């Protein structure tokens, strides 16, 4: 349903000022040995990351606005180059109503293809004059600078600007904020109440409309993340195939959305880490120059609170030839060949040697900027779990070392690998067997878990003419993962590095491939197994194996998101899923609660979150005088 709002808007200040105390960070993760990879911010996410859900918005193609034609009803004519946007991304003008105009209004998506969006009344605040439309939700009330819409279940939310600055005074519609339903009964960062009736004392209820500038993040999201020691921001920052090269090109904190090409701003990740008292793990795009790295380090040093470790990693899985990882890998190969022109190596050698060199250079720059606090920086070299040679090329960087006499490992603190189990299920050779299991109902699912726990496929598929690495593991998926941990730990210890898991967990996926019955296998086996209590036991056993090995930090992949043909990696399928129904999530939290961190010096002394610098630029730290 398209609901027009023809209100002329003028921003005015409320006469009542009120004060909210800073929200204290939790220390529930002080002794945790487990971190988590965060899903990104977008309109289809079932994770409620921000209170201002305008920050989720995009046009579906990584840009903010779709250029929409009122004559043809075309959603996006592709005329973004004709948009007249201010520095925060708000349109200062729109074309005339002429039928010949390439577009007539702009549209952005707040929620779409998202059955787990919040339900209830959203408050829209904005400045300027013009006409707003809301497609999907019902318009409940409207006054200058403030609208209220109601979202029902299984709906969508498109925001449209049909006119802006009608009087040509420069007062265009801008600073649109769309505030999620609900509020809190206290100043605790994880406190959530749907309404005042949920508070013991209803008068203590503070709606998110009054606190969103200070809170930033949804309390339910923070509550789910509060026990994780480390937050890895690879997806939030859109590290993979990120084209950014220069610091001035990065996305800005005060931009209209944090869900666009190039990833969310670093300030968002810093604020999240500060709020939870968690260690951040940053993954930098591989095309950035030295000045970008230098400015990044200065931002971290200025805004990061406390004295916890800060993990920094150059890129993500640069060895990976799958789409879209391959584009970063090819870039590194080109750089390596350019740097070492009079040599002859395989492409992957150029790639991993240049990766090792650039990782070491990144580390040097950041530690130099941190100066006396350089000990906080944990420089990460990413490795390949099942192919130690890949890790050795990056650590030893023999092409580079031959010229300077220094290995890239000398600059590193951590070797990080993806500690997954059951990834080999996706191999073509097992397809006929898994098709049969998928048709066997409960018995087929029993076979899957037996394979993970003790092994079936090796006996069914062993071929003496194939190399050992191509065979199914004799004792199953968890045993294979245990062997991989030991092999990578030995490699890390050679250089005195911590072995960490940058990602980890189950890896039952065909990565979107639905050919030849894979869709049935994915639904009947892979997704069903992730909804089975036995998956909790598999996670527990794997984490126990990791801890017992002597390896260090384990960062699970990933937080909250929908499961589909691409896999079931998120621990929870949606934000409000109860812990007792999210078996993987419950298993990981139970491990954290029962297993204090185990490596030397891992106990943290965390900042309490009450520093006056705990909010990034643009937030109101103590006294809030809202204007609507």
C-alpha positions as CSV (number, residue, x, y, z in Angstrom):
1,X,0.0,0.0,0.0
2,X,1.3,3.4,-0.9
3,X,0.5,6.0,1.7
4,X,1.1,9.6,0.7
5,X,2.2,12.3,3.1
6,X,1.9,15.8,1.7
7,X,3.0,17.6,4.9
8,X,5.1,20.7,4.5
9,X,7.9,20.2,7.0
10,X,9.6,22.8,9.2
11,X,12.0,21.7,11.9
12,X,11.3,23.1,15.4
13,X,12.8,22.5,18.8
14,X,11.0,20.9,21.7
15,X,11.0,23.1,24.7
16,X,11.7,20.2,27.1
17,X,15.3,19.1,27.4
18,X,16.1,15.9,29.2
19,X,19.2,14.2,30.3
20,X,20.2,10.5,29.8
21,X,23.2,8.9,31.5
22,X,25.8,7.2,29.4
23,X,25.1,3.5,28.9
24,X,27.6,1.4,30.7
25,X,29.4,-1.4,28.7
26,X,29.0,-4.9,30.0
27,X,31.9,-7.0,31.3
28,X,30.2,-10.3,30.6
29,X,32.9,-11.0,28.0
30,X,35.9,-10.3,30.2
31,X,36.9,-13.9,30.5
32,X,35.4,-15.2,27.3
33,X,37.5,-17.1,24.9
34,X,35.1,-16.9,21.9
35,X,34.4,-14.0,19.5
36,X,31.9,-13.7,16.7
37,X,31.7,-12.5,13.1
38,X,29.0,-9.9,12.7
39,X,26.6,-10.0,9.8
40,X,26.3,-6.8,7.8
41,X,23.7,-4.0,8.0
42,X,21.1,-4.2,5.2
43,X,17.4,-4.2,4.6
44,X,17.0,-8.0,4.5
45,X,18.8,-8.7,7.7
46,X,17.0,-10.4,10.5
47,X,19.5,-8.9,12.9
48,X,18.3,-5.7,14.6
49,X,21.6,-3.9,14.7
50,X,20.6,-0.2,14.8
51,X,17.7,1.7,16.4
52,X,17.7,4.2,13.5
53,X,16.7,1.8,10.7
54,X,17.3,4.4,8.0
55,X,20.9,3.2,8.4
56,X,19.8,-0.2,6.8
57,X,18.6,1.6,3.6
58,X,19.7,1.0,0.0
59,X,18.3,0.7,-3.4
60,X,19.1,-3.0,-3.7
61,X,22.3,-2.4,-5.8
62,X,24.6,-0.9,-3.1
63,X,23.5,2.7,-3.6
64,X,21.1,4.7,-1.5
65,X,18.5,5.9,-3.9
66,X,16.6,4.3,-6.8
67,X,15.5,6.8,-9.4
68,X,11.8,6.0,-9.9
69,X,9.6,7.0,-12.9
70,X,6.0,7.9,-12.1
71,X,4.9,7.5,-15.7
72,X,6.2,4.0,-16.3
73,X,6.2,2.8,-12.6
74,X,9.8,1.7,-13.2
75,X,11.4,1.3,-9.7
76,X,14.9,2.2,-10.8
77,X,15.7,3.8,-14.1
78,X,19.5,3.8,-13.3
79,X,19.9,7.6,-13.4
80,X,21.9,7.9,-10.2
81,X,24.5,10.1,-12.0
82,X,21.7,12.8,-12.4
83,X,21.0,13.0,-8.6
84,X,21.7,16.2,-6.8
85,X,22.8,15.0,-3.4
86,X,24.2,16.8,-0.4
87,X,27.2,15.6,1.6
88,X,25.0,13.2,3.6
89,X,23.3,11.7,0.6
90,X,19.9,13.6,0.7
91,X,18.5,14.8,-2.6
92,X,18.6,18.6,-2.8
93,X,16.3,18.7,-5.8
94,X,14.3,16.4,-8.1
95,X,13.4,16.6,-11.8
96,X,10.2,18.2,-12.9
97,X,6.9,16.3,-13.3
98,X,7.3,16.3,-17.1
99,X,6.5,12.9,-18.6
100,X,9.8,13.2,-20.5
101,X,11.8,13.4,-17.3
102,X,14.1,10.3,-16.8
103,X,12.7,9.9,-13.3
104,X,10.4,11.8,-11.0
105,X,11.1,10.7,-7.4
106,X,13.5,8.6,-5.4
107,X,13.0,5.4,-3.4
108,X,15.1,3.5,-0.9
109,X,14.4,0.2,0.8
110,X,14.2,0.0,4.6
111,X,12.8,-3.5,4.8
112,X,12.1,-6.0,2.0
113,X,12.2,-9.8,1.7
114,X,12.5,-9.7,5.4
115,X,9.9,-11.7,7.4
116,X,11.6,-10.9,10.7
117,X,11.5,-7.1,10.8
118,X,10.2,-5.3,14.0
119,X,6.5,-4.9,14.2
120,X,4.8,-1.9,15.6
121,X,5.0,1.9,15.3
122,X,8.0,3.5,13.7
123,X,8.7,7.2,14.3
124,X,10.1,9.1,11.3
125,X,11.9,12.4,12.1
126,X,13.3,14.7,9.5
127,X,14.2,18.3,8.6
128,X,13.2,20.3,5.6
129,X,10.2,20.7,3.3
130,X,8.8,18.4,0.7
131,X,6.6,15.3,0.3
132,X,7.3,11.9,1.7
133,X,5.6,8.6,0.8
134,X,5.7,5.4,2.7
135,X,5.0,2.2,0.7
136,X,4.2,-0.8,2.9
137,X,3.5,0.6,6.3
138,X,0.4,2.5,7.3
139,X,0.6,6.2,8.1
140,X,-0.8,6.8,11.6
141,X,0.0,10.4,12.2
142,X,1.8,13.3,10.7
143,X,3.0,16.7,11.8
144,X,5.9,18.9,10.7
145,X,9.1,17.0,11.1
146,X,7.5,13.9,12.6
147,X,5.5,11.0,11.1
148,X,4.4,7.7,12.7
149,X,3.8,4.6,10.6
150,X,2.7,1.1,11.7
151,X,4.4,-2.0,10.3
152,X,2.5,-5.2,10.4
153,X,3.9,-8.7,10.1
154,X,5.3,-9.9,6.8
155,X,5.2,-6.4,5.3
156,X,7.8,-4.3,3.6
157,X,8.9,-0.7,3.9
158,X,10.0,1.6,1.0
159,X,10.6,5.2,1.7
160,X,10.0,7.7,-1.2
161,X,10.8,11.4,-1.6
162,X,8.4,12.9,-4.2
163,X,9.3,16.5,-3.7
164,X,11.9,18.4,-1.8
165,X,12.6,22.1,-1.2
166,X,9.4,23.2,-3.0
167,X,10.0,26.9,-2.3
168,X,13.6,26.8,-3.6
169,X,15.0,28.2,-0.3
170,X,17.6,25.4,0.2
171,X,15.5,23.7,2.9
172,X,15.4,20.3,1.2
173,X,14.3,17.2,3.1
174,X,17.2,15.7,5.0
175,X,18.4,14.0,8.2
176,X,15.6,11.4,7.9
177,X,15.7,9.0,10.9
178,X,13.4,6.0,11.2
179,X,13.3,4.9,14.8
180,X,12.4,1.3,15.7
181,X,9.4,0.6,18.0
182,X,10.0,0.2,21.7
183,X,12.3,1.6,24.4
184,X,13.9,0.8,27.7
185,X,13.1,0.9,31.4
186,X,16.6,1.7,32.5
187,X,19.9,3.0,31.2
188,X,21.3,-0.5,30.8
189,X,22.6,-0.9,27.2
190,X,20.8,-4.3,26.9
191,X,17.5,-3.2,28.5
192,X,14.5,-3.5,26.1
193,X,10.8,-2.9,26.6
194,X,8.1,-3.0,24.0
195,X,6.2,-0.3,25.8
196,X,5.8,1.3,29.2
197,X,3.6,-1.6,30.4
198,X,6.7,-3.8,30.3
199,X,8.4,-1.7,33.0
200,X,8.0,-2.3,36.7
201,X,7.5,1.4,37.0
202,X,5.9,2.6,33.7
203,X,7.1,6.1,34.3
204,X,10.7,4.9,33.8
205,X,10.0,4.0,30.2
206,X,12.1,5.9,27.7
207,X,11.1,5.4,24.1
208,X,13.8,4.9,21.5
209,X,12.7,8.2,19.9
210,X,14.2,9.9,22.9
211,X,17.4,7.7,23.2
212,X,18.4,6.6,19.7
213,X,21.2,9.2,19.4
214,X,22.9,7.8,22.5
215,X,22.0,4.2,22.3
216,X,22.7,3.7,18.5
217,X,22.4,-0.1,18.7
218,X,19.3,-2.1,19.5
219,X,19.4,-3.5,23.1
220,X,18.3,-7.0,21.9
221,X,21.3,-7.1,19.5
222,X,23.7,-6.0,22.2
223,X,22.2,-8.5,24.7
224,X,22.9,-11.3,22.2
225,X,26.5,-10.2,21.6
226,X,27.5,-9.2,25.1
227,X,29.3,-12.5,26.0
228,X,31.5,-12.6,22.9
229,X,35.1,-11.5,23.6
230,X,35.9,-10.3,20.1
231,X,33.8,-8.8,17.3
232,X,35.1,-9.4,13.8
233,X,33.8,-6.8,11.3
234,X,34.6,-8.3,8.0
235,X,31.0,-8.3,6.7
236,X,30.0,-5.1,8.4
237,X,33.0,-3.4,6.6
238,X,32.3,-5.1,3.3
239,X,36.0,-6.1,3.1
240,X,35.8,-8.5,0.1
241,X,36.3,-6.9,-3.3
242,X,36.0,-3.4,-1.7
243,X,37.3,-0.9,-4.3
244,X,38.3,1.9,-1.8
245,X,41.9,3.0,-2.1
246,X,42.1,6.4,-0.4
247,X,41.0,7.5,3.1
248,X,38.8,10.3,1.6
249,X,36.8,7.6,-0.2
250,X,35.6,5.8,2.9
251,X,32.0,5.9,3.9
252,X,31.2,8.6,6.5
253,X,29.5,8.1,9.9
254,X,27.0,10.9,9.3
255,X,25.9,9.6,5.9
256,X,22.3,8.7,5.4
257,X,22.9,5.0,5.4
258,X,25.5,2.5,6.6
259,X,24.5,-0.2,4.2
260,X,26.0,0.9,0.9
261,X,28.9,-0.2,-1.3
262,X,32.2,0.2,0.6
263,X,30.8,-1.0,3.9
264,X,29.7,0.6,7.1
265,X,32.0,3.4,8.6
266,X,34.7,2.4,11.0
267,X,33.1,4.6,13.6
268,X,30.2,2.2,13.8
269,X,32.4,-0.7,14.6
270,X,34.4,1.3,17.1
271,X,31.2,2.5,18.9
272,X,30.0,-1.1,19.0
273,X,33.2,-2.4,20.5
274,X,33.3,0.4,23.0
275,X,29.7,-0.3,24.0
276,X,30.2,-4.0,24.6
277,X,33.8,-3.7,25.9
278,X,34.8,-6.1,23.2
279,X,38.0,-6.6,21.3
280,X,37.6,-5.4,17.7
281,X,38.9,-7.3,14.7
282,X,39.2,-5.1,11.6
283,X,39.8,-6.4,8.1
284,X,41.2,-3.7,5.8
285,X,40.4,-3.6,2.0
286,X,43.4,-4.8,0.0
287,X,43.6,-1.9,-2.4
288,X,44.1,0.8,0.3
289,X,47.3,2.9,0.3
290,X,49.7,3.6,3.2
291,X,48.0,6.9,4.0
292,X,44.7,5.2,4.4
293,X,46.2,2.7,6.9
294,X,47.9,5.6,8.8
295,X,44.6,7.5,9.1
296,X,42.8,4.4,10.1
297,X,45.3,3.8,12.9
298,X,44.9,7.4,14.1
299,X,41.1,7.0,14.2
300,X,41.4,3.8,16.2
301,X,43.8,5.3,18.7
302,X,41.6,8.3,19.2
303,X,38.2,6.6,19.5
304,X,39.0,3.1,20.9
305,X,38.4,2.9,24.6
306,X,40.1,0.8,27.2
307,X,43.3,-1.2,26.7
308,X,42.0,-4.4,25.2
309,X,43.7,-6.0,22.1
310,X,42.8,-4.7,18.7
311,X,43.1,-7.3,15.9
312,X,44.0,-6.0,12.4
313,X,44.0,-8.1,9.3
314,X,44.8,-7.3,5.6
315,X,41.8,-8.5,3.6
316,X,40.0,-11.7,4.0
317,X,40.8,-15.2,2.6
318,X,43.1,-13.9,-0.1
319,X,43.8,-17.5,-1.1
320,X,40.2,-18.1,-2.0
321,X,39.4,-18.5,-5.7
322,X,35.6,-18.5,-5.2
323,X,33.5,-15.5,-6.2
324,X,33.8,-12.7,-5.1
325,X,37.0,-13.4,-3.2
326,X,38.9,-14.1,-6.4
327,X,38.9,-10.4,-7.4
328,X,41.0,-9.5,-4.4
329,X,43.3,-12.4,-5.1
330,X,43.8,-11.4,-8.7
331,X,44.6,-7.9,-7.6
332,X,47.3,-9.2,-5.3
333,X,48.7,-11.4,-8.1
334,X,49.0,-8.3,-10.4
335,X,50.7,-6.3,-7.6
336,X,53.2,-9.1,-6.9
337,X,54.1,-9.5,-10.6
338,X,54.7,-5.8,-10.8
339,X,56.8,-5.7,-7.7
340,X,58.9,-8.7,-8.7
341,X,59.1,-8.4,-12.5
342,X,62.2,-10.4,-13.2
343,X,61.0,-13.6,-11.5
344,X,59.0,-16.6,-12.5
345,X,56.6,-18.1,-10.0
346,X,53.1,-19.5,-10.0
347,X,50.3,-17.0,-9.7
348,X,49.3,-18.2,-6.2
349,X,52.9,-17.6,-5.1
350,X,52.9,-14.0,-6.2
351,X,49.5,-13.6,-4.5
352,X,50.5,-15.0,-1.2
353,X,53.9,-13.4,-1.1
354,X,52.5,-10.0,-1.8
355,X,49.8,-10.6,0.8
356,X,52.4,-11.4,3.4
357,X,54.4,-8.3,2.5
358,X,51.4,-6.0,2.6
359,X,50.2,-7.5,5.9
360,X,53.7,-6.8,7.4
361,X,53.7,-3.2,6.0
362,X,50.2,-2.6,7.4
363,X,51.3,-3.9,10.8
364,X,54.3,-1.6,10.9
365,X,52.3,1.5,10.1
366,X,49.6,0.8,12.7
367,X,52.0,-0.1,15.5
368,X,54.1,3.0,14.7
369,X,51.0,5.2,15.0
370,X,50.0,3.5,18.3
371,X,53.6,4.1,19.6
372,X,53.6,3.4,23.4
373,X,50.3,1.5,23.0
374,X,51.6,-0.7,20.1
375,X,51.2,-3.7,22.4
376,X,47.5,-3.5,21.9
377,X,47.8,-4.3,18.2
378,X,47.5,-7.9,17.2
379,X,48.6,-8.3,13.6
380,X,46.9,-11.2,11.9
381,X,48.2,-13.3,9.0
382,X,45.3,-15.2,7.5
383,X,46.0,-18.8,6.5
384,X,44.3,-21.8,4.8
385,X,43.2,-24.5,7.2
386,X,43.7,-27.6,5.0
387,X,46.7,-26.4,2.9
388,X,49.6,-25.4,5.2
389,X,51.7,-24.4,2.2
390,X,49.4,-21.4,1.6
391,X,50.1,-20.1,5.1
392,X,53.8,-20.8,4.8
393,X,54.0,-18.7,1.6
394,X,52.4,-15.7,3.4
395,X,54.5,-16.2,6.6
396,X,57.8,-16.9,4.9
397,X,57.2,-14.6,1.8
398,X,60.3,-16.1,0.2
399,X,60.1,-13.9,-2.9
400,X,60.3,-10.8,-0.8
401,X,62.6,-12.3,1.9
402,X,65.2,-13.2,-0.8
403,X,65.8,-9.5,-1.4
404,X,65.6,-8.1,2.2
405,X,66.5,-11.0,4.4
406,X,63.3,-10.6,6.6
407,X,60.3,-12.9,6.6
408,X,56.8,-11.4,6.9
409,X,56.1,-13.6,9.9
410,X,58.5,-11.4,11.9
411,X,55.9,-8.6,12.0
412,X,53.0,-10.8,12.9
413,X,51.3,-11.8,16.2
414,X,48.6,-14.2,15.1
415,X,48.1,-16.9,12.5
416,X,44.4,-17.2,11.8
417,X,42.6,-20.0,10.0
418,X,39.0,-20.9,9.3
419,X,38.2,-23.8,11.7
420,X,35.2,-25.4,10.1
421,X,33.9,-28.9,10.1
422,X,31.9,-30.9,7.5
423,X,32.8,-28.7,4.5
424,X,33.6,-31.7,2.4
425,X,29.9,-32.7,2.3
426,X,29.6,-30.4,-0.7
427,X,31.9,-32.4,-2.8
428,X,30.4,-33.8,-6.0
429,X,31.4,-37.4,-5.2
430,X,29.0,-37.6,-2.3
431,X,26.0,-36.2,-4.1
432,X,24.3,-39.6,-4.9
433,X,24.7,-40.7,-1.3
434,X,23.4,-37.5,0.2
435,X,20.4,-37.6,-2.2
436,X,19.5,-41.0,-0.7
437,X,19.9,-39.7,2.8
438,X,17.7,-36.7,2.0
439,X,14.9,-39.0,0.9
440,X,15.3,-41.1,4.1
441,X,13.8,-38.6,6.5
442,X,15.0,-39.0,10.1
443,X,17.3,-41.9,9.2
444,X,19.1,-39.8,6.6
445,X,19.6,-37.1,9.3
446,X,20.9,-39.7,11.6
447,X,23.5,-40.7,9.0
448,X,24.6,-37.1,8.6
449,X,25.3,-36.8,12.3
450,X,27.0,-40.2,12.4
451,X,29.3,-39.0,9.6
452,X,30.2,-35.9,11.6
453,X,30.8,-37.9,14.8
454,X,32.5,-41.0,13.6
455,X,32.5,-41.4,9.8
456,X,30.4,-43.3,7.2
457,X,31.4,-41.8,3.9
458,X,35.0,-43.1,4.0
459,X,33.8,-46.7,4.0
460,X,31.2,-46.0,1.3
461,X,33.5,-44.1,-1.1
462,X,37.1,-45.2,-0.5
463,X,39.1,-45.5,-3.8
464,X,42.7,-46.7,-3.5
465,X,43.5,-45.0,-6.8
466,X,42.8,-41.5,-5.3
467,X,45.2,-39.6,-3.1
468,X,44.5,-39.6,0.7
469,X,43.6,-35.9,0.8
470,X,40.7,-36.6,-1.7
471,X,39.2,-39.3,0.5
472,X,36.5,-38.8,3.1
473,X,38.0,-38.6,6.6
474,X,38.1,-42.0,8.2
475,X,36.7,-40.9,11.5
476,X,34.3,-38.1,10.3
477,X,34.1,-34.4,10.2
478,X,35.0,-33.5,13.7
479,X,38.0,-35.7,13.7
480,X,39.2,-34.1,10.5
481,X,38.8,-30.6,12.1
482,X,40.7,-31.8,15.1
483,X,43.6,-32.9,12.9
484,X,43.6,-29.6,11.1
485,X,43.8,-27.7,14.4
486,X,46.9,-29.6,15.4
487,X,48.6,-29.1,12.1
488,X,48.0,-25.3,12.1
489,X,49.0,-25.0,15.7
490,X,52.4,-26.5,15.0
491,X,52.9,-24.1,12.1
492,X,51.9,-21.1,14.3
493,X,54.2,-22.2,17.1
494,X,57.2,-22.3,14.8
495,X,57.0,-18.5,14.7
496,X,55.8,-17.9,18.3
497,X,52.3,-16.9,17.0
498,X,48.9,-17.4,18.6
499,X,46.7,-19.7,16.5
500,X,43.3,-18.1,16.2
501,X,40.2,-19.0,14.3
502,X,39.1,-16.0,12.3
503,X,36.0,-18.0,11.4
504,X,34.6,-21.3,12.4
505,X,31.7,-23.7,12.9
506,X,29.7,-26.0,10.7
507,X,30.2,-25.7,6.9
508,X,27.2,-27.6,5.5
509,X,26.5,-25.6,2.3
510,X,26.4,-25.8,-1.5
511,X,26.9,-22.0,-1.6
512,X,23.7,-21.3,-3.5
513,X,24.2,-24.2,-6.1
514,X,20.8,-25.9,-6.4
515,X,21.5,-28.1,-9.4
516,X,20.9,-31.9,-9.5
517,X,18.9,-32.1,-6.3
518,X,21.2,-30.1,-4.2
519,X,18.3,-27.9,-3.1
520,X,16.6,-30.9,-1.6
521,X,19.7,-32.0,0.2
522,X,20.2,-28.5,1.5
523,X,16.7,-28.3,2.9
524,X,16.3,-31.9,4.2
525,X,19.9,-32.4,5.5
526,X,21.9,-29.3,5.8
527,X,19.3,-26.8,7.1
528,X,17.5,-29.5,9.1
529,X,20.8,-30.5,10.8
530,X,21.4,-26.9,11.9
531,X,17.9,-27.0,13.5
532,X,18.6,-30.2,15.3
533,X,19.8,-30.4,19.0
534,X,22.6,-32.7,17.9
535,X,24.3,-29.7,16.1
536,X,24.7,-28.1,19.6
537,X,26.7,-31.2,20.6
538,X,28.8,-31.0,17.5
539,X,29.7,-27.3,18.2
540,X,30.5,-28.1,21.8
541,X,32.8,-31.0,20.8
542,X,34.5,-28.9,18.2
543,X,35.1,-26.0,20.7
544,X,36.4,-28.4,23.3
545,X,38.8,-29.8,20.8
546,X,40.0,-26.3,19.9
547,X,40.5,-25.3,23.6
548,X,42.2,-28.6,24.5
549,X,44.7,-28.2,21.6
550,X,46.3,-25.1,23.1
551,X,45.1,-22.8,20.3
552,X,43.9,-19.3,21.3
553,X,40.9,-17.1,20.3
554,X,38.1,-18.7,18.4
555,X,35.8,-16.4,16.4
556,X,32.6,-18.1,15.4
557,X,30.9,-17.4,12.0
558,X,28.4,-15.7,12.4
559,X,25.9,-13.8,14.5
560,X,22.3,-13.5,13.3
561,X,20.8,-13.9,9.9
562,X,18.5,-16.0,7.7
563,X,19.3,-19.5,6.5
564,X,18.9,-20.3,2.8
565,X,20.5,-22.1,-0.1
566,X,23.8,-20.4,0.8
567,X,23.9,-22.1,4.1
568,X,23.0,-21.8,7.8
569,X,26.1,-20.1,9.2
570,X,24.3,-17.6,11.6
571,X,23.9,-18.9,15.1
572,X,20.4,-17.5,15.3
573,X,17.9,-17.2,12.4
574,X,16.3,-14.0,13.7
575,X,16.8,-11.5,16.4
576,X,14.0,-12.6,18.7
577,X,14.6,-16.3,18.4
578,X,14.7,-17.7,21.9
579,X,18.0,-19.1,23.1
580,X,16.5,-22.4,23.8
581,X,15.3,-22.8,20.2
582,X,18.7,-21.6,18.7
583,X,20.7,-24.7,19.5
584,X,24.1,-23.5,18.0
585,X,23.8,-20.2,19.8
586,X,23.0,-21.9,23.1
587,X,25.9,-24.3,22.7
588,X,28.4,-21.4,22.1
589,X,27.1,-19.4,25.0
590,X,27.2,-22.4,27.2
591,X,30.8,-23.0,26.2
592,X,31.7,-19.4,27.1
593,X,29.9,-19.6,30.4
594,X,31.5,-22.9,31.4
595,X,35.0,-22.4,29.9
596,X,37.0,-19.3,30.9
597,X,39.6,-18.2,28.4
598,X,42.5,-20.5,28.5
599,X,45.6,-18.8,27.0
600,X,48.2,-16.9,28.9
601,X,47.2,-13.3,29.8
602,X,43.7,-13.6,28.3
603,X,41.8,-12.2,31.3
604,X,40.7,-8.6,30.4
605,X,40.4,-5.5,32.5
606,X,37.8,-3.7,30.6
607,X,36.7,-0.1,30.4
608,X,33.3,0.5,32.0
609,X,31.9,2.4,29.1
610,X,31.4,5.6,31.1
611,X,34.1,7.7,29.4
612,X,32.8,10.9,27.9
613,X,34.5,9.8,24.7
614,X,32.4,6.7,24.3
615,X,30.3,8.1,21.5
616,X,31.6,8.8,18.0
617,X,31.3,12.2,16.5
618,X,27.7,13.1,15.8
619,X,26.2,11.5,18.9
620,X,25.0,13.4,21.9
621,X,26.8,12.1,24.9
622,X,25.0,13.4,28.0
623,X,22.5,16.2,27.6
624,X,20.0,15.5,24.8
625,X,17.8,18.3,23.4
626,X,15.9,16.7,20.6
627,X,14.5,18.6,17.6
628,X,11.7,17.2,15.6
